[in-house]
Every structure is written in structure tokens, then in C-alpha cells.
Amino acid sequence: MPNNFLPGASKRMEVLPVGVFSIAATLLVLEIKVPHFEQNYSNAELWEALKNIAFICRLCIQLPEHTDLLG
């Protein structure tokens, strides 16, 4: 039975863990340091690495959307 005293309170409680997780993830990302490389990489090598990372990210995002096609 919904709480009539505080309308919308249950919705706020459903969203609270998402907000807590978002803040925690943000704090973890802010702690990531850029490594120092001894070797200098060319622009072509950096673009190739970036394309590979973008492909993996796209695959991780799109794969769950298409799992219903796999059966």
C-alpha cells in the first residue's frame, strides 16, 4: 500500500541507490591517473588503440540489446 503521507517517497527510494552508485563511480574515476610512457607512440598507433577501445565500448553497450535475438 503506498504511503499517502509522503507522495512520491517510494519513487525517491528507488532512485537513491542509483545516485549513490553514480557518486561512488565518479569518485573512483577521479582517482585514475594517466600513466607515463617511456616510449613515444605515433599518432597512427594512438588512433588504432582508440578505435579498438571504441569498438569494445560499442560492443558492450549494444550486445545486451540484441541478446533476445540469440534465443
N, C-alpha and C positions, 0 to 999 in steps of 0.2 A: 504494500500500500504506500503510495507516495506521501511524502511529508508535506502537508498543507501549510505548515508554519513557515517553512523556508522554500518557496517555489524555486525550482531550478537547482537546488542544492545537490541532488543526486547527479546531475549533469556535471557540475563542477568537480565532484569527487571522482567521476570517471576520467576527467581530463587531467587531474592533478598528477598522476604518475607519469604521464607523457611530458608534462612540463618539468618535472624533477629529472627525468631521464635526459631531456634536452639540455638542461643546465649542466648536468654532470658530463655529458658528451662534449659540450663546449669547453668546459674547464680542462678536460683531457686533451682536446685538440690544441688548446693554447699552450700546453706544456711540450708539444712536439718541437724539437729543434731541427734546423736544417743542417745536415751533415756536411763536413768539409771534405772535399775530394782532393786527393793528391794528384790525380790525373785530370787534365783538361779535356773535356769532351767537345766534339764538334757540334754545330747546330743540327746537322743531319741526324747524329746519334741521339740528341736530346728530343728531336721531333719524333723519331721512331719509338723511343721509350714512352713519350706522351701518347702516341697513337695506341700503343699496347695497353696502357693504363685506361684510356678512354674506352677501348673495346671491352675490357674486363668489367668496368663500371656499367656500361650499357648492358652487357650480358646479365649482370647481377640484378639490374633493375627490370629488364624485360622478361627474363626467364620465368619468374613466378606468375606473370600474366598469361603465359602460354602453357602452363602445366596441365590445364584441362584438356589440351589437345593431345597430350601424351597418354591419356587414359587413366 
